[in-house]
Amino acid sequence: MVSSQRLKVAEAKFDRNITRARATNAKDKGSAQQKGLSVGPVVLGLMMFLILGSSLFELLRAFQSK
């Protein structure tokens, strides 16, 4: 009997925590969409240059070795 009461209290506490966590996640998700880009265009361009440039060099090296 005592264990079932403890179980009910624990379940209620868990449900409140889950509801609270969902509410905070929903707020965070909405604010992240309003912020826009999290990476600046210069950094994005640099990353694209590095990735595409390295793949281009790998392709050139592969064709030269044949």
Residue, then its C-alpha position, 0 to 999 in steps of 0.5 A: m500500500v505504501s509503495s503504491q502511494r510512493l509510486k503515484v507521487a513519483e509518477a505525478k512528479f515525473d509528469r510535472n517535470i516532463t510537462r515543464a521540460r516540453a514547455t521550455n523546449a518549445k520556447d527555446k525552439g521558437s526563439a532560435q527560429q527568430k534569431g535567424l542564421s547562427v553562422g555569419p555569411v563569411v564563416l559559411g563562405l569560408m567553410m564552403f571554400l574549404i570543403l569544395g576546394s579540398s574535394l576538388f584537389e582530391l579529384l585532381r589527384a585521383f585523375q593524375s594518378k591514373 
